[in-house]
């Protein structure tokens, strides 16, 4: 067994030919390629149409009235309208609507959540007034 580990190659033999010559040196002066004859990107672009900006803003506002916020608003409207239309009072529905409003606010739907909470408070007060006979 030899003293050299197997991971290292053995030393070269003395009669190995010299390595091939290297590449030639690059020229001493660099010449840049010619400039393109087209417009540079991101220049001379028309601004976006205002209708697209308005629609994007409307879509962002409409996202405030989806999910839990929509449920909160719907439940609030039912607690306000139902006593007058069907002569029926929902005792717990205003509390469920309040819960949905709080969940909507916690999910980032602040406008829809606040509207839902206000409607459910009005519906809850209406329920209390109807039940107490006042």
C-alpha positions in Angstrom: 0.0 0.0 0.0 1.3 3.4 -0.9 1.5 6.6 1.2 -0.7 8.6 -1.2 -4.4 8.4 -0.6 -6.5 7.2 -3.6 -8.4 10.5 -3.9 -5.2 12.3 -5.2 -3.8 11.5 -8.7 -0.3 10.2 -9.0 2.4 12.8 -9.9 3.1 13.3 -13.6 5.9 11.4 -15.2 9.0 13.4 -16.3 8.5 12.8 -20.1 5.1 14.5 -20.4 4.8 17.0 -23.3 4.4 20.7 -22.4 0.9 22.1 -22.4 -0.5 23.7 -25.6 0.1 27.5 -26.1 -2.6 29.8 -24.7 -5.1 31.9 -26.6 -3.8 35.1 -28.3 -4.2 38.3 -26.3 -7.2 40.5 -27.0 -6.8 43.7 -28.9 -5.7 46.7 -26.8 -8.7 48.9 -27.7 -12.3 47.9 -27.4 -14.8 48.9 -30.1 -18.4 49.0 -29.0 -21.0 47.6 -31.2 -23.0 50.1 -33.3 -26.1 51.7 -31.6 -29.4 50.1 -32.5 -31.7 52.1 -34.8 -34.9 51.5 -32.8 -36.4 53.3 -29.8 -35.2 52.3 -26.4 -37.7 50.3 -24.3 -39.9 52.2 -21.8 -39.6 55.4 -23.8 -42.3 57.2 -25.7 -45.1 55.0 -24.4 -48.6 56.5 -24.2 -50.2 56.7 -20.8 -52.8 54.2 -19.9 -56.4 55.1 -20.6 -58.3 56.7 -17.7 -61.2 54.2 -18.1 -58.9 51.3 -17.1 -57.8 53.2 -14.0 -61.4 54.0 -13.0 -62.4 50.4 -13.5 -59.5 49.2 -11.3 -60.6 51.6 -8.6 -64.1 50.4 -8.8 -63.0 46.8 -8.6 -60.9 47.6 -5.5 -63.9 49.3 -3.9 -66.3 46.4 -4.8 -63.9 44.0 -3.0 -64.9 45.6 0.2 -68.4 44.2 -0.2 -67.7 40.5 -0.7 -67.5 37.5 1.7 -68.2 38.1 5.3 -69.0 41.8 4.7 -71.7 40.9 2.2 -73.2 38.4 4.7 -73.1 41.1 7.4 -74.8 43.6 5.2 -77.4 41.1 4.1 -78.2 39.9 7.6 -78.5 43.5 8.7 -81.0 44.3 5.9 -83.0 41.2 6.8 -83.2 42.2 10.5 -84.4 45.7 9.5 -86.8 44.7 6.7 -88.3 41.4 7.9 -90.4 42.9 10.9 -92.2 45.2 8.5 -92.7 42.8 5.5 -93.4 39.5 7.1 -94.2 40.6 10.7 -91.6 38.3 12.1 -88.7 39.2 14.4 -85.4 37.4 14.3 -83.9 37.4 17.8 -80.4 36.3 17.3 -79.8 37.3 13.6 -78.5 40.7 14.5 -75.9 39.2 16.7 -74.8 36.8 13.9 -74.6 39.9 11.6 -72.4 41.7 14.1 -70.1 38.7 14.3 -69.8 38.7 10.5 -69.1 42.4 10.5 -66.3 42.0 13.0 -64.8 39.2 10.9 -65.0 41.3 7.8 -63.1 44.1 9.4 -60.5 41.7 10.7 -60.1 40.4 7.1 -59.4 43.9 5.7 -62.9 44.7 4.4 -63.3 47.8 6.6 -66.0 49.6 4.7 -68.3 46.6 4.2 -67.7 45.5 7.8 -68.7 48.9 9.2 -71.8 49.2 7.1 -72.8 45.7 8.2 -72.2 46.5 11.8 -74.3 49.7 11.6 -77.2 47.9 9.9 -77.1 45.1 12.5 -77.1 47.5 15.4 -80.1 49.3 13.8 -81.8 45.9 13.3 -81.0 44.8 16.9 -82.4 48.0 18.3 -85.5 47.6 16.2 -85.9 44.1 17.5 -85.6 45.3 21.1 -88.1 48.1 20.5 -90.6 45.7 18.9 -90.2 43.1 21.7 -90.6 45.6 24.5 -93.7 47.1 22.8 -92.2 50.6 22.7 
